[in-house]
């Protein structure tokens, strides 16, 4: 769901509603990170990752990591993990 949000207004659902941190967490998780590796990447606790992830799930209306990845992919907002050769 994409909401047309004017200046000074904040979307309440959909990708536009995510905070910068929620978006970073959601992107890492959608790319295949675990909560632990995302926490290490961002320098925060696993509980902090879980909190931001729960908020992103609610705002995006998803119930799983697969649905999260699909929601972000549909908006071309996913990243790929670097894989060692």
WOQUIGI-V85907 format. One record per backbone hydrogen bond with DSSP energy under -0.5 kcal/mol. NH is the residue of the N-H (numbers start at 1). CO is the residue of the C=O. If there is no record, write none. Layout:
nh co
NH CO
NH CO
This chain:
nh co
5 3
6 4
9 6
14 59
17 14
18 15
23 19
24 20
25 21
26 22
27 23
28 24
29 25
30 26
31 27
32 29
33 28
38 34
39 35
40 36
41 37
42 38
43 39
44 39
49 45
50 46
51 47
52 48
53 49
54 50
55 51
56 52
57 53
58 54
59 55
60 56
61 57
61 58
62 57
68 64
69 65
70 66
71 67
72 68
73 69
74 70
75 71
75 72
76 73
77 72
79 27
